[in-house]
Amino acid sequence: MKLTLSQVLAVVSLAMTSSLVLAQDPADNGWSGKGEVGLVKTTGNTETESLKLGLEFVREQDKWRHRVAADALNASDTGMTTAERYGFEWQTDYKLDEKSWVLGAFRYESDKFSAYDNQQTLTFGYGRQLLDNAKHNLVGEIGVGYREAELIGTGLTENGAIIRGLLDYTLTVTDNTEFTNRFLVESGSDNTFIKNLTGLSVAMNDRFALKFGFEYRNNSDVPPGVDDTDTITSANLVYNFE
């Protein structure tokens, strides 16, 4: 199923709005989360603009856990758009015990400047808490599912089974400094997609933090003339809703 850009924006907007409403009183509904924004603008001999937005919310229950996330990236150089990407993720976990769970995960992405105009995956799998102490937290997930993607500029669609793997690590450096690394791989016969998000957050108070991030993205199978790797370095202001 192909979604248009307007539909993607509607989904992302709905997810953001709904999450913000749910997060108004986390004590009552169990939702907690954060939003972040990064904006860069230069003028003079060169005129560039870039805007990066992100939202992530998690709801913890006795047996269930839900995670919803949405992000957007837009960049321009002298009036010409150089990056335009929108993404949405939903994951639901059913807890088997304190350290393990089964999961269902959906991911959709629209990117006008990559090998694929859009990609969507639906996967099911197993997750486990591998580390959990005062300084280190590590989660691992493995699963199988289905992927559908449209190659950029061709209208051709790839689809088939995939294997999904995830490693999500957090290091508490100090009381107000945190290092994170989230590694995702979705591999099938047509393409292997890798996304790695690295971040260093420094809390200014209970609500606000500064975050320096690096994002690495790679598609193994791309058309001629299209780069297989994209990277983003960003400095963002983070607001914690919890």
C-alpha positions in Angstrom: 0.0 0.0 0.0 1.4 3.4 -1.0 0.8 6.5 1.1 1.0 10.0 -0.4 3.1 12.7 1.3 -0.1 14.5 2.4 -1.3 11.2 4.0 2.0 10.8 5.8 1.9 14.3 7.1 -1.7 13.7 8.3 -0.6 10.5 10.1 2.4 12.2 11.7 0.4 15.2 12.7 -2.3 13.0 14.2 0.3 11.0 16.1 1.9 14.1 17.4 -1.4 15.8 18.4 -2.7 12.6 20.0 0.5 12.0 21.9 0.6 15.6 23.2 -2.9 15.3 24.4 -2.2 12.0 26.1 0.9 13.4 27.7 -0.9 16.3 29.4 -1.2 14.3 32.6 1.1 11.3 32.5 0.2 10.4 36.1 -3.4 9.7 35.0 -2.8 7.8 31.7 0.7 6.3 32.1 2.2 8.1 29.1 5.6 9.7 29.2 7.8 11.1 26.5 9.9 13.8 25.0 10.0 16.2 22.0 13.0 17.7 20.3 13.6 20.4 17.8 16.7 21.5 15.9 16.8 24.6 13.7 19.8 26.0 11.7 19.6 29.0 9.4 22.4 30.9 7.6 22.2 34.1 5.5 24.6 36.2 3.5 26.7 34.6 0.8 24.9 31.3 1.3 21.3 30.9 2.5 20.6 27.5 4.1 17.8 26.3 6.4 17.3 23.0 8.2 14.6 21.9 10.6 14.5 18.6 12.5 11.6 17.6 14.7 11.0 14.5 16.8 8.5 13.1 19.2 8.6 9.9 21.2 6.1 8.6 23.8 5.9 5.4 25.8 3.1 4.0 27.9 4.0 1.4 30.5 1.3 -0.9 31.9 1.3 -4.1 34.0 1.5 -6.4 30.9 1.6 -4.1 28.0 4.0 -1.4 26.7 3.3 1.0 23.8 5.8 3.2 22.0 4.9 5.8 19.3 7.4 8.0 17.6 7.3 10.6 14.7 10.0 12.6 13.1 10.5 15.1 10.3 13.5 16.6 8.5 13.5 19.4 6.0 16.5 21.3 4.6 17.1 23.8 1.8 20.0 25.5 0.2 19.5 28.9 -1.6 15.8 28.2 -1.9 16.1 24.6 -3.2 15.0 21.7 -1.0 17.9 19.3 -0.3 16.3 17.0 2.2 12.7 16.0 3.0 11.9 13.1 5.2 9.0 12.0 7.4 8.7 9.0 9.6 6.3 7.2 11.9 6.8 4.2 14.2 4.5 2.2 16.5 5.4 -0.7 18.7 3.4 -2.7 21.2 5.0 -5.2 23.6 3.4 -7.9 25.7 5.5 -8.6 28.7 6.3 -12.3 29.4 8.2 -11.5 32.6 10.3 -8.7 34.0 13.0 -9.1 31.4 11.4 -10.4 28.2 8.5 -9.7 25.9 6.9 -10.4 22.5 6.3 -7.5 20.2 4.6 -6.1 17.1 6.2 -3.2 15.3 5.3 -1.0 12.4 7.6 1.6 10.7 6.8 3.9 7.8 9.1 6.4 6.1 8.8 8.8 3.2 12.1 10.2 1.9 12.3 12.2 -1.3 16.1 12.2 -1.4 17.1 8.6 -0.8 17.0 5.3 -2.8 13.4 4.7 -1.8 10.5 7.1 -2.0 8.8 5.3 0.8 9.3 2.2 2.9 7.0 0.4 5.3 7.6 -2.7 7.5 5.5 -4.8 9.8 7.4 -7.2 12.1 6.8 -9.5 15.0 9.4 -10.8 17.4 10.9 -11.2 20.8 12.7 -8.7 23.1 14.8 -9.0 26.2 16.5 -6.7 28.7 20.2 -7.6 28.4 21.6 -5.0 30.9 19.9 -2.9 33.6 21.9 -1.3 36.3 22.8 2.1 37.6 24.9 3.1 34.6 24.1 0.7 31.7 20.8 -0.2 30.1 20.7 -2.5 27.0 17.7 -3.9 25.2 17.9 -6.4 22.3 15.1 -7.4 19.9 14.9 -9.9 17.1 12.0 -10.7 14.7 10.6 -11.4 11.3 8.1 -9.6 9.1 7.2 -8.0 5.8 8.6 -5.0 3.9 7.2 -3.0 1.0 9.1 -0.2 -0.6 8.9 2.0 -3.7 12.1 2.8 -5.6 12.7 6.5 -6.1 11.6 7.9 -9.4 10.5 4.6 -10.9 7.2 3.6 -9.3 8.5 0.1 -9.0 7.8 -1.7 -5.8 9.8 -4.2 -3.8 8.2 -6.4 -1.2 9.1 -9.5 0.7 10.1 -11.1 4.0 12.6 -9.4 6.3 14.5 -10.1 9.5 14.5 -7.2 12.0 17.1 -6.7 14.7 17.4 -3.9 17.3 19.9 -2.9 20.0 19.0 0.1 22.2 21.7 1.2 24.7 21.8 3.9 27.3 24.8 5.0 29.4 24.3 7.3 32.4 27.5 9.3 32.3 26.7 11.7 35.2 23.5 12.8 37.0 22.6 15.1 34.1 24.5 13.5 31.2 23.3 10.5 29.1 24.7 8.7 26.1 22.4 6.7 23.9 22.8 4.5 20.8 19.9 2.9 19.0 20.8 0.4 16.2 18.1 -0.9 13.8 18.5 -3.3 10.9 15.8 -4.7 8.5 17.3 -7.2 6.1 15.5 -8.9 3.2 16.4 -10.3 -0.2 16.0 -7.0 -2.0 17.6 -4.6 0.5 19.2 -4.3 3.9 18.3 -1.1 5.7 20.5 0.1 8.7 19.8 3.1 10.9 22.0 4.0 13.8 21.1 7.0 16.1 23.8 8.2 18.5 23.1 11.0 21.0 24.6 12.8 24.0 22.1 14.7 26.2 22.9 17.2 28.9 20.0 18.1 31.1 19.6 21.7 32.1 16.7 21.0 34.5 13.9 18.5 34.9 12.2 19.5 31.7 14.9 20.8 29.2 18.0 19.3 27.8 20.5 19.9 25.0 21.2 16.9 22.7 23.9 16.4 20.2 23.1 13.7 17.8 24.5 11.7 14.9 22.4 9.6 12.5 23.7 7.1 10.1 21.4 5.5 7.5 22.3 2.9 4.8 20.4 1.0 2.1 22.4 -1.8 0.5 20.6 -1.8 -2.8 20.2 1.6 -4.5 19.7 2.7 -8.1 22.7 4.1 -10.1 23.5 7.7 -9.2 22.0 7.5 -5.7 24.2 7.4 -2.6 23.6 4.4 -0.4 24.5 6.3 2.8 23.1 9.4 4.5 24.3 11.0 7.7 22.9 13.8 9.9 24.7 15.7 12.6 22.4 17.8 14.8 22.1 19.9 18.0 18.6 19.9 19.4 16.6 21.2 22.3 14.7 18.5 24.1 11.6 18.9 26.2 10.6 16.0 28.6 6.9 15.6 29.1 7.2 13.2 32.1 
